[in-house]
Amino acid sequence: MNFLLHFWYKTFCSWQRLVVLCLVLICCQFMLAVPSAFAGSNDDHFEGNVFVLYGGNASLVPPKVKLEESLKRDRPTLLIFYVDDSSDCKQYATVVTRLQAFYGRVVDFIPVSVDTILPKESYATTEAGYYYTGNVPQLVVFNQLGEVVLNETGQVPFEKVDGVFRELFDLLPRSESVELKRRSINEFSSELAE
């Protein structure tokens, strides 16, 4: 018996090997016990706020103004209803971010998580719950007078919402206008000025 222990010790169990073996076993056990994260824009799993994670736009959450305040101002409002665990909302977050890139200085963007709408008998026209139809994503656009000019659910194309904003701001239609492009922040001009 002593011979077997001595053989085992000399062959397989030097202290360094034993430590390495223990670490490997602990790491394997840890990897098997911890579930992997399944973050994706095509699933209905919760990973966090859709505008922060999928739209790349943390400036939308929380909104800068409330609906009641926005309707009193002389500027259009875009109200977007969403939930954080919807693949449709995750995918649509990029469209809202794109719209904000062009109209964010002149339009109030108000994202509303439908989980925050408290159920009650009736809502005032200055409350988001008044306009919510029960589906997400839902987009509601108000003109400068506070009147609804667009109310649609689903993946409303960028071009459609852009067309509504172009009408509200009396801009040329998309077909007659040059393509909107964002300027580079670190744009360098090497032209000589006279």
GUZAKE-634820 format. One record per residue: x, y negated, z negated of N, C-alpha, C in turn; residue number from 1. Coordinates in pm, whole numbers, plus 32768, in hexadecimal, padded with zeros to 4 digits. Layout:
X:Y:Z:X:Y:Z:X:Y:Z:NUM
...
% end
This chain:
8053:8077:8000:8000:8000:8000:8057:7F82:8000:1
80C0:7F85:7FAE:811C:7F15:7FAA:815F:7F00:8031:2
817C:7F6E:8071:81BC:7F66:80F4:8161:7F20:8158:3
80DE:7F3F:8156:807F:7F00:81B1:8072:7E6A:8197:4
806F:7E43:811B:8066:7DB5:80FB:80E4:7D6C:8128:5
8154:7DAA:8110:81D1:7D6E:8139:81D7:7D61:81D2:6
81AB:7DC8:821A:81A9:7DC5:82AC:814A:7D57:82DD:7
80D4:7D4F:82A4:8070:7CE9:82C7:80A7:7C5D:82B0:8
80E4:7C4A:8241:811C:7BC8:821D:818B:7B9F:827D:9
81E6:7BF7:829B:8257:7BD7:82F2:822A:7BC5:8383:10
81CD:7C14:83B1:81A6:7C11:843D:8145:7BA0:845D:11
80DA:7B94:8410:806E:7B3A:8435:805E:7ABF:83DB:12
8091:7AC1:8367:806A:7A5A:8306:80DC:7A09:82CE:13
812B:79D0:8321:8187:796E:82E7:812F:78F9:82BB:14
815C:78AC:825C:8109:7840:8226:80E1:77DD:8293:15
8138:77C2:82EF:8117:7764:8359:80A9:779D:83B3:16
80B4:781B:83D3:804E:785A:8427:7FC8:785F:83DE:17
7FCD:787A:835F:7F53:7880:8310:7F0D:77F9:830C:18
7F59:7790:82FB:7F1F:770A:82F8:7EE2:76E7:8380:19
7F2B:7704:83EA:7EF8:76E8:8471:7E7B:773A:848D:20
7E7B:77B7:8466:7E08:780E:847A:7D8E:77D8:842E:21
7DA3:77AD:83B4:7D35:7775:8364:7CFD:76F6:83A5:22
7D55:76A0:83D4:7D28:7625:8416:7CD9:7643:8495:23
7D07:76A2:84E2:7CC0:76C9:855C:7C36:7700:853A:24
7C2F:7755:84D4:7BAE:778C:84AC:7B4F:771F:8479:25
7B82:76C1:842E:7B2E:7653:83FC:7AFC:75FD:8470:26
7B54:75DF:84CE:7B2B:758F:8542:7AC1:75D6:8595:27
7AD2:7657:85AB:7A70:76A4:85F6:79E9:76A5:85AF:28
79EC:76B7:852D:7971:76B8:84DF:792D:762F:84E6:29
797A:75C4:84E1:7943:753D:84E8:7902:7523:8570:30
7945:754D:85DB:790F:7537:8661:788F:7588:8678:31
7886:75FC:8640:780D:764D:8651:779A:7619:85FC:32
77B7:75DA:858C:774E:75AD:8532:7715:7525:8557:33
7761:74D1:859D:7734:744A:85BE:76F7:744B:864A:34
7679:7423:8656:763C:741E:86DB:7679:73AC:872D:35
7682:73C1:87AD:76BA:7358:8802:764F:72EE:881D:36
767A:7277:883F:761D:7209:885C:75EE:7216:88EC:37
756C:720B:88FF:7532:7212:8984:74FB:7189:89A9:38
7551:7132:89D5:7527:70AD:89FF:751B:70AA:8A95:39
74A8:7081:8AC5:7496:7079:8B55:741E:7025:8B7A:40
7424:6FEA:8BEE:73B6:6F95:8C1A:7344:6FE5:8C56:41
7357:7067:8C67:72EE:70B8:8CA4:72A6:7112:8C40:42
72B3:70F5:8BBF:726D:7145:8B5B:7221:70EB:8AFB:43
71CF:7127:8AAA:717D:70DC:8A4B:71B2:70E8:89BD:44
7234:70F1:89AE:7273:70F6:892B:7294:706A:88FC:45
728D:7054:887B:72AF:6FD2:8841:7345:6FC9:882B:46
7382:6F61:8864:7410:6F47:884C:7426:6EBC:8812:47
73C4:6E66:881A:73D0:6DDC:87ED:737F:6D83:8849:48
7390:6D01:883C:7343:6CA2:888C:7365:6CAD:891F:49
72FF:6CB5:8974:7314:6CC8:8A04:735C:6C54:8A46:50
7345:6BDA:8A17:7386:6B67:8A57:7419:6B5F:8A33:51
743B:6B89:89BC:74C7:6B88:8992:7513:6BFA:89D7:52
74DC:6C73:89D6:7523:6CE7:8A0A:751D:6CF5:8AA2:53
74A8:6CE0:8ADC:7497:6CFD:8B6A:7492:6C80:8BC0:54
7466:6C10:8B87:7465:6B93:8BD2:74E5:6B46:8BC1:55
7534:6B6B:8B5C:75B0:6B23:8B41:7596:6A94:8B17:56
7527:6A80:8AD0:74FF:69F7:8AB2:74C9:69EC:8A24:57
751F:69D3:89C6:74F4:69C4:893B:74B5:693C:8922:58
74BE:68DF:8981:7485:685A:896C:73ED:685B:896E:59
73B0:68C7:899F:731E:68CD:89A4:72E0:68F4:891D:60
732C:6937:88CA:72F4:696B:884D:733E:692E:87D8:61
72FD:68EF:877B:7270:68CB:877C:7258:6857:87DB:62
71DA:6844:8807:71BD:67D6:8863:71D7:674E:8821:63
71FA:66ED:8874:721B:6667:8841:719F:661D:880D:64
712C:6635:884D:70AF:65F5:8824:7040:665D:881C:65
6FD9:663D:87D2:6F64:6694:87CA:6F02:666C:8838:66
6EA6:66C5:8858:6E47:66AC:88C3:6DF7:662E:88A9:67
6DC9:661B:8830:6D78:65A4:8810:6DC5:6523:882D:68
6E45:651E:8806:6E98:64A9:8821:6EAF:6497:88B7:69
6EC9:6505:88FB:6EE8:64FF:8989:6E72:64CD:89DB:70
6DF8:64F5:89B7:6D82:64C9:8A02:6D67:6434:89F1:71
6D9E:63F6:898B:6D8D:6366:8975:6DF3:6315:89C4:72
6E5B:6356:89F4:6EC3:6310:8A3F:6E9B:6307:8AD2:73
6ED6:62AD:8B19:6EB8:629B:8BA8:6F19:62EC:8BFD:74
6F24:636A:8BDF:6F7B:63C1:8C2D:6F3C:644C:8C35:75
6F5C:6495:8C9F:6F25:651C:8CAC:6F58:657A:8C3F:76
6F0E:65E5:8C2B:6F30:664A:8BC7:6F29:66D4:8C07:77
6F8B:6726:8BEA:6F87:67B2:8C13:6F7E:6806:8B93:78
6F10:684D:8B87:6EF7:68A3:8B14:6F09:6933:8B43:79
6F63:697D:8B04:6F7B:6A07:8B2C:6F62:6A63:8AB6:80
6F08:6AC3:8AC7:6EEA:6B26:8A60:6F3D:6BA3:8A7D:81
6F79:6BDA:8A14:6FD1:6C4E:8A25:6FD1:6CA3:89A7:82
7007:6D1B:89B3:702B:6D70:8941:70B9:6DA0:895A:83
7102:6DB6:88EF:718F:6DDB:88FB:71A6:6E6B:8926:84
7140:6EC0:891A:7154:6F4D:893D:7107:6F73:89BB:85
7104:6F1B:8A1C:70C2:6F35:8A9C:7127:6F28:8B0D:86
7131:6F8E:8B5F:718E:6F89:8BCF:7168:6F1A:8C31:87
70E6:6F02:8C42:70BB:6E96:8C9B:70E9:6E0F:8C67:88
70DF:6DF9:8BE6:710A:6D7A:8BAB:71A2:6D6C:8BB2:89
71E8:6DDB:8B9E:727A:6DD7:8BA6:72A6:6DAD:8C32:90
7265:6DE5:8C98:7288:6DC6:8D21:725F:6D39:8D46:91
71EF:6D09:8D0F:71BE:6C83:8D32:720B:6C14:8CEB:92
7253:6C35:8C82:72A0:6BD0:8C38:7303:6B88:8C93:93
733A:6BCD:8CF6:7399:6B8D:8D50:7355:6B24:8DA8:94
72D7:6B3C:8DCE:728D:6ADB:8E1F:7272:6A5D:8DCE:95
724A:6A6D:8D50:7230:69FA:8CF9:72B1:69AB:8CE4:96
731F:69EF:8CD1:739F:69AC:8CC0:73C5:6960:8D3E:97
73AB:699A:8DB0:73C9:6958:8E30:7373:68DB:8E41:98
72F4:68E4:8E1D:729C:686F:8E24:72CD:6801:8DC7:99
72F8:6828:8D4F:7327:67C5:8CEF:73A7:6780:8D20:100
73F7:67C9:8D6B:7472:678E:8D9F:7455:6716:8DF9:101
73E7:671B:8E43:73C4:66AE:8E9E:7365:6648:8E62:102
730B:6675:8E0B:72A2:661B:8DD9:72A7:6605:8D42:103
730C:6635:8CFE:7313:662F:8C6D:7315:65A4:8C32:104
7343:6541:8C7D:7349:64B8:8C48:72C5:646D:8C58:105
726C:649F:8CAE:71F0:6457:8CC9:7172:64A7:8CAA:106
7182:6525:8C83:7113:657C:8C61:712B:65B5:8BD6:107
70C2:65BD:8B86:70CC:65FE:8B02:70B9:6694:8B16:108
711D:66E3:8AF4:7117:6774:8AFB:70F6:67A9:8A70:109
7086:67F2:8A66:705A:6823:89E4:7042:68BB:89ED:110
70A6:690B:89C7:7090:699B:89C1:7047:69BE:893F:111
6FE3:6A16:894B:6F94:6A3E:88D7:6F93:6AD6:88D0:112
6FCB:6B0C:8866:6FC2:6B9C:884E:6F33:6BB9:8823:113
6EF0:6C13:886A:6E63:6C2E:884A:6E55:6C6C:87BF:114
6EC1:6CA1:878A:6EBD:6CD8:8702:6EA9:6C6A:869A:115
6EC2:6BEC:86BF:6EB3:6B7D:8660:6E29:6B3C:8668:116
6DD7:6B66:86C8:6D50:6B2C:86D4:6CF6:6B72:866F:117
6CC6:6B26:860F:6C6F:6B5F:85A8:6BE2:6B70:85DF:118
6BA7:6BE6:85CF:6B1F:6BFB:8603:6AB8:6BAD:85B1:119
6A5E:6B6B:85F8:69F0:6B25:85B7:697B:6B18:8618:120
6909:6AEB:85E7:688E:6AE2:8637:68A0:6A8C:86B4:121
68D4:6A13:86A3:68E7:69BA:8715:6962:6963:86FD:122
6996:6931:876C:6A0F:68DF:8767:69EF:6855:87A2:123
6A35:67F1:8773:6A2B:676C:87AF:6A79:676C:8831:124
6A5B:670F:8889:6AA0:6709:890B:6B32:66DF:88FC:125
6B58:66B6:8884:6BE4:6692:886B:6C33:6706:882E:126
6BF3:677B:8821:6C35:67F2:87EA:6C52:6855:885A:127
6CC3:6896:8852:6CEB:68F6:88B9:6C88:6969:88C7:128
6C4C:6995:8859:6BED:6A04:885C:6B76:69EA:88B6:129
6B54:696D:88CE:6AE4:6949:8924:6AFC:6978:89B4:130
6B77:6976:89E0:6B99:6994:8A6B:6BC6:6A25:8A81:131
6BE0:6A6D:8A17:6C14:6AF6:8A23:6BA5:6B54:8A50:132
6BBE:6BA3:8ABA:6B5A:6BFD:8AF2:6B6C:6C8F:8AC8:133
6BD7:6CAD:8A82:6BEC:6D36:8A53:6C54:6D84:8AA1:134
6C92:6D48:8B06:6CF8:6D8A:8B56:6D7A:6D3A:8B52:135
6DE9:6D7F:8B60:6E6B:6D3D:8B64:6EBC:6D72:8BDA:136
6F14:6D24:8C11:6F24:6C96:8BF9:6EAF:6C48:8C35:137
6E8D:6BDB:8BF5:6E25:6B82:8C27:6E60:6AF6:8C2B:138
6E4A:6AB2:8C9A:6E81:6A2E:8CB0:6E0F:69CB:8CC2:139
6E11:695D:8C76:6DAD:68F3:8C82:6DF9:6871:8C98:140
6DD5:6829:8D02:6E14:67A9:8D20:6DA9:673C:8D12:141
6DCB:66D6:8CC4:6D75:6662:8CB1:6DB1:65EB:8CFD:142
6D5B:6597:8D36:6D8F:651E:8D77:6DA6:64B1:8D0F:143
6DC8:643A:8D3E:6DE7:63CB:8CE4:6D6F:63A0:8C90:144
6CF6:63BF:8CBD:6C7C:639A:8C75:6C4F:6408:8C13:145
6C98:6477:8C0F:6C76:64E4:8BB5:6C11:6545:8BF0:146
6BFC:6541:8C72:6B9F:659B:8CB6:6BEA:6615:8CEB:147
6BAA:6689:8CE3:6BE8:6704:8D14:6BE6:6703:8DAD:148
6C5D:6711:8DE9:6C67:6716:8E7A:6C94:67A0:8EAD:149
6CC3:67F4:8E53:6CE9:687D:8E76:6CDD:68D3:8DF9:150
6C97:6944:8E05:6C89:69A2:8D96:6C88:6A2E:8DD1:151
6CFA:6A72:8DCA:6D06:6AF8:8E05:6D53:6B54:8DA9:152
6D38:6BD5:8DB6:6D81:6C3A:8D6B:6DD8:6C8B:8DCA:153
6E3A:6CCB:8D92:6E93:6D20:8DE1:6F0E:6CD4:8E10:154
6F4F:6D0C:8E73:6FCB:6CD5:8EAA:6FAB:6C67:8F0F:155
6F87:6BF1:8EDE:6F6A:6B80:8F35:6FEC:6B54:8F76:156
6FF3:6B53:8FFC:7073:6B32:903E:70A3:6AA4:901F:157
7125:6A95:901A:7164:6A12:9005:712F:69AD:9069:158
7123:69D6:90E7:70FA:697C:9152:706E:6943:913A:159
7015:6994:9103:6F8D:6965:90E8:6F8C:68F9:907C:160
6FD2:6911:900F:6FD8:68B0:8FA1:7023:6834:8FCF:161
708E:6848:901B:70DA:67D7:9052:7080:6782:90AC:162
702B:67C1:90FA:6FCD:6779:9150:6F6C:6724:90FF:163
6F3D:675A:908F:6EE3:670E:9038:6F2D:6695:8FFE:164
6FA7:66A9:8FCE:6FF4:6639:8F98:7012:65D1:9005:165
702E:65FE:907F:7048:65A1:90ED:6FCE:6549:9106:166
6F57:6584:90FE:6EDC:6535:910E:6ECB:64D3:909B:167
6EE4:6500:9021:6ED3:64A9:8FAD:6F33:6431:8FB0:168
6FAA:6445:8FE4:700E:63DB:8FE8:7016:6396:906F:169
6FB8:63B9:90C9:6FB1:637D:914E:7036:638D:9198:170
706B:6405:9195:70E6:6426:91DC:70C4:6466:9262:171
7123:6469:92BB:710E:64AB:933C:70F2:653F:9328:172
709F:657A:937E:708B:660B:9375:710E:6655:938F:173
7115:66CE:9361:718E:671F:936D:71BC:672B:93FE:174
715E:6737:945C:7182:6748:94E9:71C3:66CB:9525:175
71AA:6654:94EA:71E1:65D8:951F:7255:65A3:94CB:176
7279:65E7:9465:72DD:65B8:9406:735D:6608:9413:177
73C9:65CB:93EC:7447:6615:93E7:7441:6673:936F:178
748C:66DE:9375:748D:673F:9307:74C9:66FF:928A:179
7483:6712:921A:74B6:66DE:919B:752C:6732:916D:180
7598:66EF:9148:760E:6735:9115:7641:66EA:909C:181
766F:6735:903A:76AC:66F7:8FC4:773C:66D6:8FE3:182
7768:6663:8FB4:77F4:663E:8FC4:7848:6686:8F5D:183
78C0:66A5:8F85:791D:66E2:8F29:7943:667D:8EBE:184
794F:66AA:8E44:7971:6652:8DD5:79FC:6618:8DE7:185
7A59:6669:8E12:7AE3:663D:8E21:7B04:661F:8EB3:186
7AA5:65E3:8EF9:7AB9:65C6:8F86:7B27:655D:8F98:187
7B7F:6577:8FF4:7BEF:651E:900E:7BE8:64EE:909F:188
7BF0:646F:90B1:7BEE:6436:9136:7C7A:6404:9158:189
7CAE:642F:91CB:7D33:6404:91F4:7D2D:639A:9260:190
7CB4:6364:927A:7CA6:62FC:92DF:7CE1:6279:92AC:191
7D18:6230:9308:7D4E:61AC:92E6:7CDD:6145:92F6:192
7CC9:60F4:9292:7C62:608D:9299:7CA0:600B:92C8:193
7C57:5FC1:931A:7C8B:5F41:934B:7C69:5ED3:92EA:194
% end
